[in-house]
Amino acid sequence: MLDQNLNILIKTLPGLEKVLARELRQLGGREIKEIRRAVVCKGDLGFVYKCNLWLRSALRVLVELERFQLRDENHLYKMIRNIEWEKYFDVSKTIAIDATVFSDRFRNSLFVAQKSKDAIVDRFRDLEDKRPSVDLKSPDIRINVHIQKHHCTVSLDSSGESLHKRGYRVEVDKAPLSEVLAAGILGLIDYQGKGPLIDPMCGSGTFLTEAALYASNVPVNVFRKKFSFQNWKEHDSELFQTIFDAALAKENQVLPPLLGFDIDPRILAKARRNIKNALMEEVIKVQKRNFLEWPEDAEIPAGATLIMNPPYDLKIEADIPELYEGIGNTLKQHFSGCTAWVFTASAEGLKYIGLKATKKIALKNAKLDSWLVRYDLYEGSKKNRD
């Protein structure tokens, strides 16, 4: 584990691979390569710590232990059992196995997880006459077994819980946007943390909070209570503390305007609590406002970027045309000179915005096909109204 050339795989959401690769280059990763829903690279133990603290578009950071070709289930058991698990964690630690399978030989991921667990438990029992317990909800040690055709990769998950669980968001609205997806979208729009950012339908405030953490140069997972690597035998607590302290010392105190609005005061109350948990209540300003009834005298910072995730639920499908037409009209009438990005799963709604898109990026929101669409609202394009 103390090897300087650890093989590291970082999982992400589909469409965010380039954003993640850029983050890894900025952190100092080596031999970076994008693959489907992940990026692979090399680094040392300290780099693993940095990845868990800093990566905004990452879900999990996996450290490869073994890679081998598989013949059958007995061979799987044998190869997993041969790994020197006692080097990596103590028998008193609880474990969980995550298995992903893309193979004609192994079609059941639960079976693979069970077989792998049996191999690990049997090894400890033979060596120490004790066995680690399984905890599927909150294990000390999380192990990843990935089978692609007849190739198997076994890794330690250094993150534990998914990295989208930042620790600041305790209140959400009906359809919360994942923190990783929000951060990835900010990466896709090339938000640099410099100019004004407005979310006119801010919900529980995820876009704004992720933007504030980026602009302030604060490690996005600074609020996490624990990482799985802290339970590894070779965890270097002094090194981690040094990296943690150095990260906090880089905080930027000069931030651009970050403004949020929503029509629902109950949702705004949730946003304020999340923003306070992230220690950003002095930075992010949110207030009640209906975007479709934008006041004439509302002050808009020059050259602002708008980012919004309007409703698209099928339950309100009858209101979709009216809602999205209203979004387009408000953008045209009040936000000339700005750039607007709309993220939605409603292909129907996009037809009603009535603006020419200058960029359209296909993404996923959970299992829904979604699109991130850019509209450039040029100066002088404001329409006359009766």
C-alpha positions as CSV (number, residue, x, y, z in Angstrom):
1,M,0.0,0.0,0.0
2,L,2.9,2.3,0.6
3,D,3.9,1.8,-3.1
4,Q,4.5,5.1,-4.9
5,N,2.7,3.6,-8.0
6,L,-0.7,2.6,-6.8
7,N,-3.2,1.8,-9.5
8,I,-6.2,4.0,-8.7
9,L,-9.6,4.0,-10.3
10,I,-12.0,6.8,-9.5
11,K,-15.7,6.4,-10.3
12,T,-17.9,9.2,-11.5
13,L,-21.2,9.7,-13.3
14,P,-21.7,9.3,-17.0
15,G,-20.6,12.4,-18.9
16,L,-18.3,13.7,-16.2
17,E,-15.2,11.7,-17.1
18,K,-13.4,14.7,-18.7
19,V,-14.2,16.9,-15.7
20,L,-12.8,14.3,-13.3
21,A,-9.7,13.8,-15.5
22,R,-9.1,17.6,-15.4
23,E,-9.4,17.6,-11.6
24,L,-6.9,14.7,-11.3
25,R,-4.4,16.5,-13.5
26,Q,-4.7,19.6,-11.2
27,L,-4.1,17.3,-8.1
28,G,-1.0,15.8,-9.7
29,G,-2.2,12.4,-10.8
30,R,0.0,10.4,-13.2
31,E,-0.9,8.3,-16.3
32,I,-4.4,9.6,-16.3
33,K,-6.8,7.7,-18.6
34,E,-10.6,8.2,-19.1
35,I,-12.8,5.1,-19.2
36,R,-16.6,4.7,-19.1
37,R,-17.9,6.2,-15.9
38,A,-14.4,6.4,-14.3
39,V,-10.8,7.6,-14.7
40,V,-7.7,5.6,-13.9
41,C,-4.4,6.9,-12.8
42,K,-1.3,6.3,-10.6
43,G,-0.4,7.9,-7.3
44,D,0.8,7.2,-3.8
45,L,-1.1,7.0,-0.5
46,G,-1.0,10.7,0.0
47,F,-2.6,11.2,-3.4
48,V,-5.4,8.8,-2.4
49,Y,-6.0,11.1,0.6
50,K,-6.0,14.2,-1.7
51,C,-8.5,12.5,-4.1
52,N,-11.0,11.9,-1.3
53,L,-10.7,15.4,0.1
54,W,-10.6,17.4,-3.1
55,L,-12.4,15.6,-6.0
56,R,-15.7,17.2,-6.7
57,S,-16.9,15.0,-9.5
58,A,-15.8,11.6,-7.9
59,L,-18.1,9.0,-6.4
60,R,-15.5,6.5,-5.1
61,V,-11.7,6.2,-5.0
62,L,-10.6,2.5,-5.5
63,V,-7.1,1.3,-4.9
64,E,-6.3,-1.9,-6.9
65,L,-4.9,-4.9,-5.0
66,E,-4.9,-7.7,-7.5
67,R,-5.9,-8.3,-11.1
68,F,-6.2,-11.8,-12.6
69,Q,-8.0,-13.9,-15.2
70,L,-10.9,-16.1,-14.0
71,R,-11.9,-19.6,-15.0
72,D,-14.8,-20.4,-12.7
73,E,-16.3,-19.8,-9.3
74,N,-13.8,-22.1,-7.5
75,H,-11.0,-20.1,-9.1
76,L,-12.6,-16.9,-7.9
77,Y,-12.7,-18.2,-4.4
78,K,-9.1,-19.4,-4.5
79,M,-7.7,-16.1,-5.9
80,I,-9.6,-13.9,-3.5
81,R,-8.5,-16.1,-0.6
82,N,-4.8,-15.9,-1.7
83,I,-4.8,-12.1,-1.2
84,E,-3.0,-11.2,2.1
85,W,-6.0,-9.4,3.6
86,E,-4.4,-9.4,7.0
87,K,-1.9,-6.8,5.6
88,Y,-4.6,-4.3,4.9
89,F,-7.1,-4.5,7.8
90,D,-7.6,-6.2,11.2
91,V,-10.0,-9.0,11.8
92,S,-12.0,-6.8,14.2
93,K,-13.0,-4.6,11.3
94,T,-16.4,-5.0,9.7
95,I,-16.5,-5.6,5.9
96,A,-18.8,-5.3,2.9
97,I,-18.2,-6.5,-0.7
98,D,-19.4,-4.5,-3.7
99,A,-19.4,-6.7,-6.8
100,T,-20.0,-5.5,-10.4
101,V,-20.2,-8.2,-13.1
102,F,-20.2,-8.0,-16.9
103,S,-19.5,-11.6,-17.9
104,D,-21.2,-14.6,-19.4
105,R,-19.4,-16.8,-16.8
106,F,-20.5,-14.8,-13.8
107,R,-24.0,-13.3,-14.1
108,N,-25.0,-12.7,-10.5
109,S,-23.2,-10.0,-8.7
110,L,-24.7,-11.1,-5.3
111,F,-23.2,-14.5,-5.8
112,V,-19.8,-13.0,-6.6
113,A,-20.0,-10.9,-3.5
114,Q,-21.0,-13.9,-1.3
115,K,-18.2,-16.0,-2.8
116,S,-15.6,-13.3,-2.2
117,K,-16.8,-12.7,1.3
118,D,-16.5,-16.4,2.1
119,A,-12.9,-16.5,0.8
120,I,-11.9,-13.5,2.9
121,V,-13.6,-14.8,6.1
122,D,-12.1,-18.3,5.6
123,R,-8.6,-16.9,5.3
124,F,-8.9,-14.9,8.6
125,R,-10.5,-17.9,10.3
126,D,-7.6,-20.2,9.3
127,L,-4.9,-17.6,10.3
128,E,-6.4,-16.2,13.5
129,D,-9.3,-18.5,14.4
130,K,-11.5,-15.4,14.1
131,R,-13.5,-13.9,11.3
132,P,-14.4,-10.3,10.4
133,S,-18.2,-9.5,10.6
134,V,-20.2,-8.3,7.7
135,D,-21.9,-4.8,7.9
136,L,-23.7,-3.9,4.7
137,K,-24.8,-0.5,5.9
138,S,-21.7,1.1,7.4
139,P,-18.7,-1.2,7.1
140,D,-15.2,-0.3,8.3
141,I,-13.7,-1.8,5.2
142,R,-15.3,-1.8,1.7
143,I,-14.0,-4.1,-0.9
144,N,-14.7,-3.9,-4.6
145,V,-14.7,-6.9,-6.9
146,H,-15.1,-6.1,-10.6
147,I,-15.5,-8.8,-13.3
148,Q,-15.3,-7.9,-17.0
149,K,-15.7,-11.0,-19.2
150,H,-12.9,-13.2,-17.7
151,H,-10.9,-10.4,-16.1
152,C,-11.2,-9.8,-12.3
153,T,-10.0,-6.7,-10.4
154,V,-10.0,-6.6,-6.6
155,S,-9.7,-3.2,-4.9
156,L,-10.0,-1.5,-1.6
157,D,-12.5,1.3,-1.6
158,S,-10.7,4.2,0.1
159,S,-13.8,6.3,0.4
160,G,-16.4,4.1,2.2
161,E,-19.6,6.0,1.7
162,S,-20.1,7.5,-1.7
163,L,-18.3,10.9,-2.0
164,H,-21.5,12.6,-3.0
165,K,-22.3,12.5,0.8
166,R,-20.4,15.6,1.6
167,G,-21.7,16.1,5.1
168,Y,-23.2,19.6,4.7
169,R,-26.6,18.7,3.1
170,V,-29.2,17.5,5.6
171,E,-32.2,19.1,4.1
172,V,-33.4,18.3,0.5
173,D,-36.4,19.1,-1.6
174,K,-38.5,16.6,-3.5
175,A,-36.1,15.8,-6.3
176,P,-32.6,16.7,-5.0
177,L,-29.7,17.0,-7.4
178,S,-26.7,14.9,-6.4
179,E,-23.8,16.9,-5.1
180,V,-21.4,15.2,-7.5
181,L,-23.7,15.9,-10.5
182,A,-24.0,19.5,-9.4
183,A,-20.2,19.9,-9.1
184,G,-19.7,18.1,-12.4
185,I,-22.1,20.4,-14.2
186,L,-20.3,23.4,-12.8
187,G,-17.1,21.8,-14.3
188,L,-18.8,21.3,-17.6
189,I,-19.9,24.9,-17.8
190,D,-16.3,25.8,-16.9
191,Y,-17.2,27.8,-13.8
192,Q,-14.0,29.2,-12.5
193,G,-15.3,30.7,-9.3
194,K,-14.7,34.3,-10.5
195,G,-17.9,35.9,-11.9
196,P,-21.4,36.2,-10.4
197,L,-23.5,33.0,-10.4
198,I,-27.3,33.0,-10.1
199,D,-29.6,30.0,-9.5
200,P,-33.1,31.3,-10.0
201,M,-34.7,28.0,-9.0
202,C,-32.2,27.0,-6.3
203,G,-34.2,24.3,-4.4
204,S,-32.0,23.1,-1.5
205,G,-29.1,25.1,-2.8
206,T,-26.8,22.4,-4.1
207,F,-25.5,24.3,-7.2
208,L,-24.7,27.4,-5.1
209,T,-23.0,25.5,-2.2
210,E,-20.8,23.5,-4.6
211,A,-19.9,26.7,-6.4
212,A,-19.1,28.5,-3.1
213,L,-16.8,25.6,-2.0
214,Y,-15.0,25.7,-5.4
215,A,-14.7,29.5,-5.4
216,S,-13.3,29.5,-1.8
217,N,-10.9,26.7,-2.7
218,V,-12.1,24.6,0.2
219,P,-11.8,20.8,0.0
220,V,-15.3,19.7,-1.0
221,N,-15.3,16.8,1.5
222,V,-13.9,18.8,4.4
223,F,-17.2,18.1,6.3
224,R,-17.0,14.3,6.0
225,K,-16.7,12.5,9.4
226,K,-14.9,9.5,8.1
227,F,-13.3,7.7,5.1
228,S,-12.7,4.0,4.8
229,F,-8.9,4.5,4.4
230,Q,-8.8,5.5,8.1
231,N,-9.5,1.9,9.0
232,W,-6.6,0.5,6.9
233,K,-3.6,-0.9,8.7
234,E,-1.2,1.2,6.7
235,H,-3.2,4.4,7.2
236,D,-0.8,7.3,7.9
237,S,-2.8,9.6,10.2
238,E,0.0,12.1,10.4
239,L,0.3,12.4,6.6
240,F,-3.5,12.7,6.3
241,Q,-3.6,15.5,8.9
242,T,-0.7,17.3,7.2
243,I,-2.6,17.1,3.9
244,F,-5.8,18.2,5.5
245,D,-4.2,21.2,7.3
246,A,-2.4,22.2,4.1
247,A,-5.7,22.1,2.2
248,L,-7.4,24.4,4.6
249,A,-4.6,26.9,4.4
250,K,-5.3,27.5,0.7
251,E,-8.8,29.0,1.4
252,N,-9.7,32.0,-0.8
253,Q,-11.5,34.7,1.1
254,V,-12.6,36.9,-1.9
255,L,-15.6,35.4,-3.5
256,P,-18.0,36.5,-6.3
257,P,-21.7,37.2,-5.8
258,L,-23.6,33.9,-5.4
259,L,-27.4,34.4,-5.6
260,G,-30.3,32.0,-5.2
261,F,-34.0,32.3,-5.6
262,D,-37.0,30.0,-5.2
263,I,-40.8,30.4,-5.1
264,D,-41.3,28.1,-2.1
265,P,-40.3,29.5,1.3
266,R,-40.2,26.0,2.9
267,I,-37.6,24.9,0.3
268,L,-35.6,28.1,0.9
269,A,-35.5,27.3,4.6
270,K,-33.9,24.0,3.8
271,A,-31.4,25.7,1.5
272,R,-30.4,28.1,4.2
273,R,-29.8,25.3,6.6
274,N,-27.6,23.4,4.1
275,I,-25.7,26.6,3.3
276,K,-25.2,27.3,7.0
277,N,-23.9,23.7,7.5
278,A,-21.3,24.4,4.7
279,L,-20.3,27.6,6.5
280,M,-21.3,29.6,3.5
281,E,-24.2,31.7,4.9
282,E,-22.1,34.9,4.6
283,V,-21.3,34.1,1.0
284,I,-24.5,32.8,-0.6
285,K,-27.6,35.0,-0.6
286,V,-31.0,33.4,-1.1
287,Q,-34.5,34.9,-1.2
288,K,-38.0,34.2,-2.2
289,R,-38.8,35.1,-5.8
290,N,-40.9,33.7,-8.7
291,F,-38.5,33.5,-11.7
292,L,-41.5,33.8,-14.0
293,E,-42.5,37.1,-12.4
294,W,-39.1,38.7,-12.3
295,P,-39.4,42.3,-11.1
296,E,-38.4,45.1,-13.5
297,D,-36.1,46.8,-11.0
298,A,-34.2,43.7,-9.9
299,E,-30.5,44.3,-10.0
300,I,-28.6,41.7,-11.9
301,P,-24.7,41.6,-11.7
302,A,-23.2,42.3,-15.1
303,G,-22.1,39.3,-17.1
304,A,-23.7,36.8,-14.6
305,T,-24.0,33.1,-15.3
306,L,-27.3,31.5,-14.6
307,I,-27.6,27.8,-13.8
308,M,-30.9,26.2,-13.2
309,N,-32.6,22.8,-12.8
310,P,-36.3,23.5,-13.4
311,P,-39.0,21.0,-12.6
312,Y,-39.5,18.2,-15.1
313,D,-41.4,15.6,-13.2
314,L,-44.0,13.7,-15.2
315,K,-46.7,14.5,-12.6
316,I,-46.6,18.1,-13.8
317,E,-46.3,17.3,-17.4
318,A,-49.4,19.5,-18.2
319,D,-47.6,22.5,-16.8
320,I,-44.3,21.9,-18.6
321,P,-45.0,23.9,-21.8
322,E,-46.2,26.9,-19.8
323,L,-43.3,26.7,-17.3
324,Y,-40.5,26.4,-19.9
325,E,-42.0,29.1,-22.2
326,G,-42.0,31.3,-19.1
327,I,-38.4,30.5,-18.4
328,G,-37.5,31.5,-22.0
329,N,-39.4,34.8,-21.8
330,T,-37.9,35.8,-18.5
331,L,-34.4,35.1,-19.8
332,K,-35.1,37.2,-22.9
333,Q,-36.7,40.1,-21.1
334,H,-34.4,40.4,-18.1
335,F,-31.0,38.8,-18.5
336,S,-29.5,40.2,-21.7
337,G,-25.7,40.1,-21.5
338,C,-25.8,36.9,-19.3
339,T,-25.2,33.3,-20.1
340,A,-27.9,30.8,-19.0
341,W,-27.5,27.0,-18.5
342,V,-30.6,24.9,-18.1
343,F,-30.3,21.3,-16.8
344,T,-33.4,19.2,-17.3
345,A,-34.7,15.8,-18.1
346,S,-37.6,17.3,-20.1
347,A,-36.9,17.1,-23.8
348,E,-40.5,18.5,-24.3
349,G,-39.8,21.5,-22.0
350,L,-36.7,22.5,-24.0
351,K,-38.8,22.9,-27.1
352,Y,-40.8,25.7,-25.4
353,I,-37.9,27.8,-24.2
354,G,-37.9,29.7,-27.5
355,L,-34.2,30.5,-27.5
356,K,-31.4,29.2,-29.7
357,A,-29.1,26.8,-27.8
358,T,-25.4,27.4,-28.4
359,K,-24.4,24.1,-26.6
360,K,-26.2,20.9,-25.6
361,I,-24.6,18.2,-23.5
362,A,-26.3,14.8,-22.9
363,L,-26.1,13.6,-19.3
364,K,-28.0,11.3,-16.9
365,N,-29.8,12.3,-13.7
366,A,-30.1,9.0,-11.9
367,K,-31.6,6.9,-14.7
368,L,-33.2,9.8,-16.6
369,D,-31.8,11.0,-19.9
370,S,-31.0,14.7,-19.3
371,W,-29.5,17.6,-21.1
372,L,-27.4,20.6,-20.0
373,V,-28.2,23.4,-22.5
374,R,-26.5,26.8,-22.9
375,Y,-28.2,30.0,-24.1
376,D,-26.2,33.1,-24.8
377,L,-28.4,36.1,-24.1
378,Y,-26.7,38.8,-26.1
379,E,-26.9,42.5,-25.3
380,G,-29.6,44.2,-27.3
381,S,-31.7,41.1,-27.7
382,K,-34.3,42.2,-25.1
383,K,-37.7,42.0,-26.7
384,N,-40.2,44.9,-26.5
385,R,-43.2,44.1,-24.4
386,D,-46.7,45.6,-24.6
